[in-house]
Amino acid sequence: MEKPKRTYRFKRIDTHNRTSIGIIVLVIILLLVPAVMHSPYYIHLLIMVGINAALAMTFIFLLRVGLINLSIASFWGIGAYASAMLTMRLNLSFWLALPAATIISGVVALIVGLLLCRNSGFGFIIPTLAFASVVVLILGTFDVFGGYVGIVNIPHPEPIAIPFLPVIEFTSKTPYYYLMLFLVAVVITAFYAFYSASTGRAWRAIGLSSSLAESLGVNLFKYRLTAFIISSSACGLMGSFYAHYYSALVPLTFAPFPKTIYCHIFAILGGIGFPFAGPAIGAFILTIAPELLRATGAIEPILTGLLVILLVLFAPTGILGLATSGWSSMHPSESIDRIGKWIKASLPTSRTDRENRK
Amino acid sequence: MSTILETRKLSKYFGGLAAVNQVDLDIADLEILGLIGPNGAGKTTLFNLISGFFPSTSGKVTFCGRDITNLKAHNTAQLGISRTFQASTLFMKLSVIDNVFTGCHLGYRTSMWKRLLRMPSALEEENMLKHKAIELLDFMGLASLRGEIAGNLTHGQQRVLGVCVALATNPKLLLLDEPVTGMNPSETLTMVSLIRQIRDDMGVTIMLVEHDMKVVMNLCERIVVLSYGHKIAEGLPAEIKENKEVIEAYLGKEEAE
């Protein structure tokens, strides 16, 4: 007689509660990090992870409406330079320059988007690349922006007094870390509002099948333009923060290669099906890993490149995609088998092979 | 009966090729009109012109007394023209109910910002539309498959879902591009009766392209025949069956002996 299959039952908390608990725990851990970790170097890395993660989130945000944006770094740079200019030339406070830089990035995105968002596919990708190159050229050529040497001595944010808290002075890395957390939270909240409910449905529809979405009355241009403006504003927000954190800007930081491409890779590595956790995990790994691989010197980009190739071949849904579905469906031997097949297919056929075929 | 849609001298050229050439077409309110013709006759192009997917080269389209020539697809959808596609075009990764729900996009009366901020009026509307989507699925006989991922449905079910999604926009005119192609006989029968029900119960005018002559002759009240972009015949099914030009278009001209 067939044995009944043994099933394990856990007391299940429903998914919604589990997610909320997970988020609360994560936030507490993130808030406690500076208390445990005293090395300014690691705090610096985490701040860069935050910036990179937010930029990668903007990539997924636009991808949802079927657009691939190669000007992420440019809008990041526009925000950074706008903020630097406003504080240094107009003596504006950082706390005013931050929203102002966000709005400036948004307005530039509106103007660029009016021209570009009617297209999709390569009609959008290539012009954004062209735009990205123009931004670097403009920043590098005009003396107002400090040329290719860049700008230095960008002022740190003014001390800020939040009720019930001591005055926060930006003298160490820790306040920057908390500011970064706050700004990333702002970006996530804004994006989440757009993803969820009805607006999100229309956007997702465009990404999945633009012609069907159009036939259902979704105004592709309007939605794509809105998405472009929102995502570019978020880039500008992070740019403004970066400028005052790093206190020096060089135009080439904001070139599409490698920065924008890395932003795409962060998202793909983490999993593009996960609009927030994916970029965060991808950015975490790829911001920390090069530092750990620094001993390998010049071949670090090669190792990163190899990682990306392996990823696309064996985990196209990213780390999170693999973690949520792939583990169970793919046995380790199967993935090794796949690597073997792939290598075999890419090698030139040997003589015996050719002879056998005859 | 009043006309709901009319095209006058509607033409579309792709380079030198006239895909649709000077077509005059009238669709009466609440009729089921069949559009037939050999492959490449311009049937789907005509659909694309009416629904706004392609701009026309010349000519005029009027819908409910309003000039809709060269409006974009999302505008014609707002005015009440909905269409299905030849290939099963669905949001394959989404569930059946989400597919229909997405089709309800136009049903929103609250602004995008109200919905973003989750105002009570927006949430209420959301609920109402969800009910509407479920009702629609019930009507189309897909209620039991509500939670299934669209990509996992059978071909026949996907076609029905496609019509269901198109209906979610509350159209006055529904353009069906080969609704029963690739279906087995029993699925075809279901679809035919559904199309009749959509017209009778929901008051939607229907225009369909179909190659299955049995279905066309059985279902359509009037038929328009296209060949090489020209309208070559128009009339009742019985008349079309006897029409010499139509037979020639399908079978070729008989050589003079």
Interface residues (C-beta under 8 A of the other chain):
Chain A: A193 F194 A197 S198 T199 R201 A202 R204 A205 L208 S209 S211 L212 A213 E214 S215 L216 G217 V218 N219 L220
Chain B: S51 F53 K72 A73 H74 A77 Q78 S82 R83 F85 T89 L90 F91 M92 K93 L94 D98 F101 T102 G103 H105 L106 Y108 M112 R115 L116 L117 R118 A122 E126 V165 A166 A168 T169
